[in-house]
Amino acid sequence: MTQPSESAVQARQREMAAEHILFQVVRHVEAQHPGLLDRIDVSINHLGDPAKDGTGNDNAVREIARRFVASARTG
């Protein structure tokens, strides 16, 4: 198995850190202003994958977003 590049590792680590921070912010705002998660949930159908290289998958991106919102609701 090949080792991922250092830039790929750093990108993954940044993504994980950003997701954690965003998740905590969303949960905090939802606690202060109920309804945020409902608004986000409704907007997911408009979410798409902008990739132009054949790897784009709108449904995969939407499913990730749905799981994120569901997790924030229960978290």
Summary of the structure (lengths in Angstrom):
residues: 75
radius of gyration: 15.0
end to end distance: 35.5
largest distance: 47.2
contacts: 153
relative contact order: 0.12
helix: 73%
strand: 0%
